Amino acid sequence: MQVLVIARVKPGIPVEKVLPFVSAEAAQAWEFYASEQIRQMYYIADMSGAVMLWEGESVESITQQVQKLPMVKEDILACELLPLKPYTGYASLFAQQPGNE
């Protein structure tokens, strides 16, 4: 299953608290990427956080992995997990229309 994870620095956290964890966070994210758990990762355009597309067995298993991120462990990041499913709306484009047989 795929889960979209939106990770943002919690309000009120000073940049001085974030900076010491940047390298460790990047290293852990790379490990998840190399092991094909994180499929894609992007900064939010205003640099307020990151968006990651995760793949795993369940929302629970992905939640456990997200909790291993250093900034999550240090209570710096707030993460929103959004389970995804395939978009099936395209099927309506090809549905048989009455009188169109």
Secondary structure by P-SEA (a helix, b strand, c coil): cbbbbbbbccccccaaaaaaaaaaaaaaaaaaaaacccccccccccccccccccccccaaaaaaaaaaccccccccbbbbbbbbccccccccccccccccc
